[in-house]
Amino acid sequence: MKVYLSKQAEFKLDLILIYLLEEWNLKVKDDFIALLREKIIQISTLPNSCPKSKVNKEIFKCVLTKQITLYYRINNNDVEIITFFDNRQNPKRKTKLL
């Protein structure tokens, strides 16, 4: 399946990458990108491999790191990454995003 990012996911990913580069270093950023690529391959080949969200059963959640979770949905033959969520935030904010 083809995987693509929503506008919101693109924006959030940019913020994450900027943060990693500014607060950590290039290696941490590159490691995160490599992990994200692995997960994208996983969900493109096995889109049901991640658990469904408790908030919305049409949305799946994929934990990238203990700090970051990505949320996606299956649209026909595509997978749309809806958003990235910082797990350190108030969980009630997640409900508003999904």
Stockholm file with secondary structure:
# STOCKHOLM 1.0

chainA/1-98         MKVYLSKQAEFKLDLILIYLLEEWNLKVKDDFIALLREKIIQISTLPNSCPKSKVNKEIFKCVLTKQITLYYRINNNDVEIITFFDNRQNPKRKTKLL
#=GR chainA/1-98 SS CEEEECHHHHHHHHHHHHHHHHHSCHHHHHHHHHHHHHHHHHHHHCTTSSCBCSSCTTEEEEECSSSEEEEEEEETTEEEEEEEEETTSCHHHHHHHC
#=GC SS_cons        CEEEECHHHHHHHHHHHHHHHHHSCHHHHHHHHHHHHHHHHHHHHCTTSSCBCSSCTTEEEEECSSSEEEEEEEETTEEEEEEEEETTSCHHHHHHHC
//
